[in-house]
Amino acid sequence: MPRQHQSKAMKNVFAEMRRLGFIVDQRKSGSYRIIPPPNLGGPIYTTHGTESALHPIRRDFKKYYNIELHV
């Protein structure tokens, strides 16, 4: 599968996560593993980095970590 360009909105979301202390790790398969900082706890979040994942990421971050991501 060819490598796709990432949208600006997703780059901004991942930058915001890093700013909040999350570790955003891109896997070889193209998926992303997002590890929360120790002070938040919560599960390790796995997602793909396409535009269609934007809404589920924002919804799940509110539910799992009580963080509202602004894009």
Secondary structure, DSSP 8 states (H G I E B T S, - for coil): -------HHHHHHHHHHHHTT-EEEE-TTSEEEEE--TTT----EEEE-SGGGHHHHHHHHHHHH------
